[in-house]
Every structure is written in structure tokens, then in C-alpha cells.
Amino acid sequence: MTAEVMALALAGLLQGLQFAAFSVAANLQVGPRVAMGPRDNPPHLTGTAGRLQRAMNNHFEGLILFTLAIVAVTLGEATSALTATCAWIYLVARILYVPAYVLGWVPWRSAIWAVGFAATMVMILAALF
């Protein structure tokens, strides 16, 4: 398994952990009756539950581009020390992004996001060139 694919697999596990943390926090906030209901009118989550939900959703969005980058680099046979480094930078940035979002680290949350996004874009460019 390449370093890039390993980072992608770990990013998938991170997403699962984020989902679990969000689910627990949301259930604690709205209670099991609402959580198990049909959610025709989804509850508005606030505080930690809301931040965990937004951080998780942000990672879903970032994971799409990161997965595309990994696929392009891997199938294009463009893996290198640069792409492996970028993959690990992305993963570390996403790990740091969760507490940055939940704890409201301004402006660090945005800076951490930008580092992960830039690493993804470098990987895509590396696949092309």
C-alpha cells in the first residue's frame, strides 16, 4: 500500500471517528426520541454538537478532493516523496482541524484548513505534471 493510499484509509477512519463524536454529542443535546425520529424538521444543533457536525461535514467536502487527488496520483503512477508528504500533511491538518473547529481557534482553524487544501491541490498538480 502506498503512503498516499494509507493516508486516505486513515482519513476515512478519522471521518468515522468524527461521525461517532458528532452522533454522541447530538444525541446528548436533542435526546434519543428526537435522534431516533424521522427528522422531518431537523433539530438545530448548537455548541459542541453543532461544531462537530460542521467539522464533519467540512471533512466530507475535503475528503472528496483528497480522494480524487489520491486516485489521480495512484492511477497516474505519479506517487513520489512530494505526494506522500502532501498526503500526510492533509491528514495531520484534518486531525488538527477538529479541535480547532470545536474549540473555536481563530484564525488557526482557517489556516489549518488552508494547509490541508493546499496539500491536496499540490497532489493534483503533481498527478498532472
C-alpha positions in Angstrom: 0.0 0.0 0.0 1.4 3.4 -0.9 1.8 6.1 1.7 -0.9 8.1 -0.2 -3.4 5.3 0.0 -2.6 4.7 3.7 -3.3 8.3 4.4 -6.6 8.0 2.6 -7.5 5.0 4.6 -6.7 6.8 7.8 -8.6 9.8 6.7 -11.6 7.5 6.3 -11.2 6.3 9.8 -10.9 9.9 11.0 -14.2 10.6 9.3 -15.8 7.6 11.1 -14.5 9.0 14.4 -15.8 12.4 13.6 -19.2 10.9 12.9 -19.2 9.0 16.2 -18.2 12.1 18.2 -20.9 14.2 16.4 -23.5 11.5 16.9 -22.8 11.2 20.7 -22.8 15.0 21.1 -26.0 15.4 19.0 -27.8 12.6 20.9 -26.9 14.2 24.2 -28.2 17.6 23.0 -31.5 16.5 21.5 -32.3 13.3 23.3 -32.9 9.8 22.0 -36.5 10.5 21.0 -35.5 13.2 18.5 -32.4 11.4 17.4 -34.3 8.2 16.5 -37.2 10.1 15.0 -37.8 10.8 11.3 -36.2 14.3 11.5 -38.8 15.8 9.2 -37.8 19.0 10.9 -34.1 18.5 11.7 -33.1 20.0 15.1 -30.7 22.9 15.1 -27.6 21.8 16.8 -25.6 24.3 18.8 -22.4 24.4 20.8 -20.1 21.4 20.6 -22.7 19.2 18.8 -23.1 21.9 16.1 -19.4 22.4 15.7 -18.7 18.7 15.5 -21.4 18.4 12.8 -19.9 21.3 10.8 -16.4 20.0 11.1 -17.6 16.5 10.0 -19.4 18.0 7.0 -16.3 20.1 6.1 -14.2 16.9 6.1 -16.7 15.2 3.8 -16.2 18.0 1.4 -12.4 17.9 1.7 -12.3 14.2 1.5 -13.9 14.3 -2.0 -11.0 16.3 -3.3 -8.4 14.4 -1.3 -9.7 11.1 -2.7 -9.6 12.5 -6.2 -6.0 13.5 -5.6 -5.1 10.0 -4.3 -6.8 8.3 -7.2 -5.1 10.6 -9.8 -1.7 10.2 -8.2 -2.0 6.4 -7.8 -3.6 5.6 -11.2 -1.4 8.1 -12.9 1.6 6.4 -11.4 2.8 9.8 -10.1 3.4 8.8 -6.5 6.6 10.5 -5.1 8.1 11.8 -1.9 6.2 15.0 -2.6 2.8 13.4 -3.0 3.4 11.2 0.1 4.4 14.2 2.1 1.3 16.1 0.9 -0.9 13.2 1.8 0.4 13.1 5.4 0.2 16.9 5.6 -3.5 16.7 4.6 -4.2 14.0 7.3 -2.4 15.9 10.1 -4.2 19.1 9.1 -7.6 17.3 9.2 -6.8 15.8 12.6 -5.9 19.3 13.9 -8.9 20.8 12.2 -11.4 19.0 14.5 -10.2 20.6 17.8 -9.6 23.8 16.0 -13.2 24.0 15.0 -14.7 22.6 18.2 -12.7 25.0 20.4 -13.0 28.0 18.1 -9.3 28.6 17.4 -9.5 31.8 15.3 -7.7 32.3 12.9 -5.9 28.9 13.2 -8.9 26.9 12.1 -8.9 28.6 8.7 -5.1 28.4 8.5 -5.2 24.6 9.2 -7.9 24.2 6.6 -5.8 26.1 4.0 -2.8 23.8 4.7 -4.8 20.7 4.0 -6.4 22.2 0.9 -3.1 23.3 -0.5 -1.6 19.9 0.1 -4.5 18.4 -1.8 -4.1 20.8 -4.7 -0.3 20.1 -4.9 -1.1 16.4 -5.2 -3.5 17.0 -8.1 -0.9 19.2 -9.8 1.7 16.5 -9.3 -0.5 14.0 -10.9 -0.8 16.2 -14.0 2.8 17.0 -14.3 
